[in-house]
Amino acid sequence: MPDEPRCLALVPCAGVGTRAGQGGPKQYSHLGGRSVVAHTLAALADCPGLHATLVVLAPDDTDFEQHAPAFRGERAWVARCGGATRAASVAAGLAALRERGAADDDWVLVHDAARCLLRPAWVQRLVDACRDDAVGGLLALPLADTLKAADAEGRVEATLPRDGKWLAQTPQMFRLGLLQRALREAGPGVTDEASAVEALGLRPRLVPGELENLKVTWPGDFALAARLLETR
């Protein structure tokens, strides 16, 4: 019998985080005694269904090891091949997974380094929902707030219906071969893996996520994430 497809995590970690206002890459900012990315990787390490986690760094990154000293062992992989965009970093990471023996049918769970409040149970929820899916899927939240469209002056241009609209989160889980093809055809401008897969005419599965699975992006997000960590 052929081997069962493996689940591999891929964490693009080559960004500079200019919006975060932290004076350096936001993934290396500290919350609760360790870096943002260290929190993220600790959660992934606690996911028993993941064969390994690959962190994709910028080629000149010399700081990662000091900010994530616990990330080591047979399931902890690093590749310094990140690109100028998220899509480029993920594509390079997929190629690095192939070099380590990953196959077309293996599942890749791409997760933002800055979603540091991740819980293993949420990852398992995604895996359980998508393992037998023909396309794959992503964690996401149904939109609860009223949605406004703005004009160039920052004024309301229209109120948009929120029915059927979701906020995309990560991890996003797709077969390696499919995701490579999707990113190659979509180009570097896509902001998440699901949109690249959608461009192929496919429909990823939306798996309910959690509000707590926020991505620290703006200065105020760090204070919120710190408070949430304190309550755990």
Phi, psi and omega per residue, in radians:
M1 nan 2.458 3.106
P2 -1.175 2.725 3.103
D3 -1.144 2.559 3.047
E4 -1.171 2.472 3.062
P5 -1.010 2.438 3.130
R6 -1.568 2.803 3.009
C7 -1.895 2.156 -3.114
L8 -2.164 2.349 3.075
A9 -1.613 2.489 3.084
L10 -2.257 2.154 -3.094
V11 -2.046 1.791 3.043
P12 -1.201 2.172 -2.999
C13 -2.431 0.675 -3.079
A14 -1.897 0.050 -3.091
G15 -1.348 2.863 -3.129
V16 -1.799 -0.223 3.015
G17 1.092 0.814 -3.069
T18 -1.150 -0.520 -3.096
R19 -1.263 -0.340 -3.032
A20 -1.330 -0.333 3.125
G21 1.137 0.568 -3.079
Q22 -1.783 0.037 3.120
G23 1.270 0.394 -3.140
G24 2.972 -3.120 3.139
P25 -0.985 2.231 -3.060
K26 -1.122 -0.475 -3.134
Q27 -1.164 -0.277 3.129
Y28 -1.783 0.007 3.011
S29 -1.200 2.688 -3.033
H30 -1.823 2.432 3.063
L31 -2.376 2.239 3.059
G32 0.991 0.619 3.033
G33 1.601 -0.079 3.047
R34 -2.603 2.951 -3.026
S35 -1.246 2.797 3.087
V36 -0.958 -0.873 -3.095
V37 -1.166 -0.525 3.100
A38 -1.125 -0.694 3.049
H39 -1.054 -0.806 -3.115
T40 -1.042 -0.832 -3.079
L41 -1.222 -0.542 3.087
A42 -1.125 -0.702 3.108
A43 -1.132 -0.752 3.131
L44 -1.154 -0.612 3.123
A45 -1.131 -0.431 -3.133
D46 -1.546 0.099 3.118
C47 -1.603 1.852 -3.042
P48 -1.152 -0.400 -3.103
G49 -1.426 -0.093 -3.140
L50 -1.578 2.227 3.128
H51 -1.234 -0.685 -3.130
A52 -2.889 2.882 3.052
T53 -2.166 2.224 3.078
L54 -1.866 2.165 3.053
V55 -1.741 2.206 -3.131
V56 -1.766 2.002 -3.091
L57 -1.886 2.840 2.982
A58 -1.148 2.586 -3.101
P59 -0.991 -0.510 -3.086
D60 -1.770 0.251 -3.123
D61 -1.295 2.041 3.090
T62 -1.994 0.146 -3.012
D63 -1.841 -0.273 -2.970
F64 -0.989 -0.849 -3.039
E65 -1.046 -0.613 -3.132
Q66 -1.303 -0.402 3.132
H67 -1.620 -0.247 3.115
A68 -2.389 1.065 -3.034
P69 -1.145 -0.385 -3.125
A70 -1.453 -0.124 -3.111
F71 -1.458 1.611 -3.137
R72 -2.777 2.892 -3.126
G73 1.982 -3.110 -3.044
E74 -1.172 -0.416 -3.100
R75 -1.736 0.104 -3.089
A76 -1.957 1.877 -3.073
W77 -2.021 2.546 3.132
V78 -2.301 2.408 3.057
A79 -2.376 2.143 3.122
R80 -1.636 1.336 -3.057
C81 -2.449 0.299 -3.074
G82 -1.109 2.677 -3.124
G83 -1.919 -2.932 -3.071
A84 -1.364 -0.324 3.133
T85 -2.224 2.876 3.085
R86 -1.019 -0.813 -3.101
A87 -1.044 -0.702 3.135
A88 -1.151 -0.679 3.123
S89 -1.164 -0.738 3.128
V90 -1.136 -0.765 3.128
A91 -1.048 -0.744 3.109
A92 -1.147 -0.652 3.099
G93 -1.131 -0.679 3.094
L94 -1.087 -0.703 3.082
A95 -1.108 -0.667 3.112
A96 -1.162 -0.629 3.077
L97 -1.116 -0.692 3.087
R98 -1.053 -0.708 3.133
E99 -1.102 -0.417 3.116
R100 -1.652 0.183 3.017
G101 1.761 0.049 3.128
A102 -1.194 2.573 -3.068
A103 -1.991 2.949 -3.121
D104 -0.909 -0.720 -3.026
D105 -1.468 -0.130 3.097
D106 -1.167 2.498 3.108
W107 -1.485 2.403 3.061
V108 -2.068 2.178 3.107
L109 -1.836 1.816 -3.127
V110 -1.505 2.190 -3.097
H111 -2.292 2.406 3.115
D112 -1.160 2.302 3.076
A113 -1.042 -0.524 -3.060
A114 -1.527 0.040 3.004
R115 -1.614 1.330 -2.929
C116 -1.522 -0.038 3.119
L117 -1.708 0.219 -3.135
L118 -0.954 2.496 3.045
R119 -2.070 2.467 3.140
P120 -0.975 -0.582 -3.137
A121 -1.080 -0.572 3.134
W122 -1.241 -0.655 3.085
V123 -1.103 -0.762 -3.137
Q124 -1.127 -0.623 3.084
R125 -1.047 -0.748 3.120
L126 -1.144 -0.796 -3.131
V127 -1.065 -0.795 -3.128
D128 -1.078 -0.639 -3.102
A129 -1.346 -0.471 -2.978
C130 -1.954 -0.200 -3.021
R131 -0.987 -0.634 -3.133
D132 -1.823 0.221 -3.129
D133 -1.419 2.529 -3.118
A134 -1.261 -0.382 -3.068
V135 -1.975 -0.887 -2.991
G136 2.087 -2.977 -3.111
G137 -3.031 -2.911 -3.039
L138 -2.654 2.688 2.943
L139 -1.272 2.458 -3.126
A140 -2.776 2.812 3.138
L141 -2.052 2.276 3.006
P142 -1.051 2.387 -3.114
L143 -1.193 2.176 -3.108
A144 -1.789 -0.471 -3.057
D145 -1.566 2.800 3.014
T146 -1.167 2.375 -3.025
L147 -1.833 2.173 -3.134
K148 -1.966 2.510 2.966
A149 -1.819 2.376 -3.078
A150 -1.864 2.654 3.023
D151 -1.604 -3.037 -3.075
A152 -1.177 -0.348 -3.130
E153 -1.635 0.070 -3.134
G154 1.380 0.380 3.081
R155 -1.850 2.728 -3.112
V156 -1.142 2.179 3.090
E157 -1.698 -0.590 -3.136
A158 -2.890 2.691 2.963
T159 -1.777 2.180 -3.035
L160 -1.759 2.523 3.085
P161 -1.125 2.378 -3.105
R162 -1.683 -0.131 -3.127
D163 -1.027 2.271 3.099
G164 1.353 0.119 -3.125
K165 -1.780 2.443 -3.082
W166 -2.264 2.649 3.011
L167 -1.671 2.093 -3.102
A168 -1.252 2.408 3.030
Q169 -2.143 -2.951 2.967
T170 -2.347 2.796 0.134
P171 -1.175 2.728 2.963
Q172 -2.098 2.235 -2.873
M173 -2.064 2.013 3.139
F174 -2.489 2.759 3.054
R175 -1.123 2.509 -3.082
L176 -1.018 -0.847 -3.097
G177 -1.079 -0.757 3.123
L178 -1.117 -0.776 -3.092
L179 -1.175 -0.665 3.071
Q180 -1.043 -0.798 -3.139
R181 -1.131 -0.743 -3.118
A182 -1.077 -0.800 -3.133
L183 -1.181 -0.649 3.129
R184 -1.098 -0.709 -3.095
E185 -1.431 -0.481 -3.099
A186 -1.392 -0.522 -3.118
G187 1.538 3.131 -2.988
P188 -1.348 -0.122 -3.015
G189 -1.457 -0.184 -3.093
V190 -1.237 2.510 -3.064
T191 -1.732 -0.193 3.002
D192 -2.639 2.904 -3.045
E193 -1.235 -0.623 -3.113
A194 -1.056 -0.700 -3.128
S195 -1.146 -0.563 3.066
A196 -1.170 -0.724 3.112
V197 -1.169 -0.677 3.104
E198 -1.052 -0.613 -3.118
A199 -1.134 -0.303 3.057
L200 -1.451 -0.017 -3.100
G201 1.572 0.210 -3.129
L202 -1.746 2.835 -3.051
R203 -2.177 1.668 3.123
P204 -1.073 2.641 3.121
R205 -1.410 2.355 3.049
L206 -1.611 2.083 -3.131
V207 -1.926 2.130 -3.070
P208 -0.960 2.211 3.105
G209 -1.749 -2.690 -3.104
E210 -2.302 2.513 3.109
L211 -1.030 -0.559 -3.109
E212 -1.186 -0.292 -3.121
N213 -1.405 0.955 -3.066
L214 -1.463 2.739 3.090
K215 -1.797 2.008 -3.140
V216 -1.205 2.019 -3.032
T217 -2.257 -0.802 -3.089
W218 -1.812 2.805 -3.107
P219 -0.913 -0.707 -3.129
G220 -1.163 -0.375 -3.137
D221 -1.150 -0.515 -3.104
F222 -1.200 -0.709 3.101
A223 -1.125 -0.711 3.120
L224 -1.139 -0.789 3.131
A225 -1.090 -0.664 3.123
A226 -1.113 -0.725 3.124
R227 -1.133 -0.725 3.130
L228 -1.137 -0.671 3.098
L229 -1.117 -0.640 -3.125
E230 -1.137 -0.461 -3.097
T231 -1.494 -0.115 -3.097
R232 -1.388 nan nan
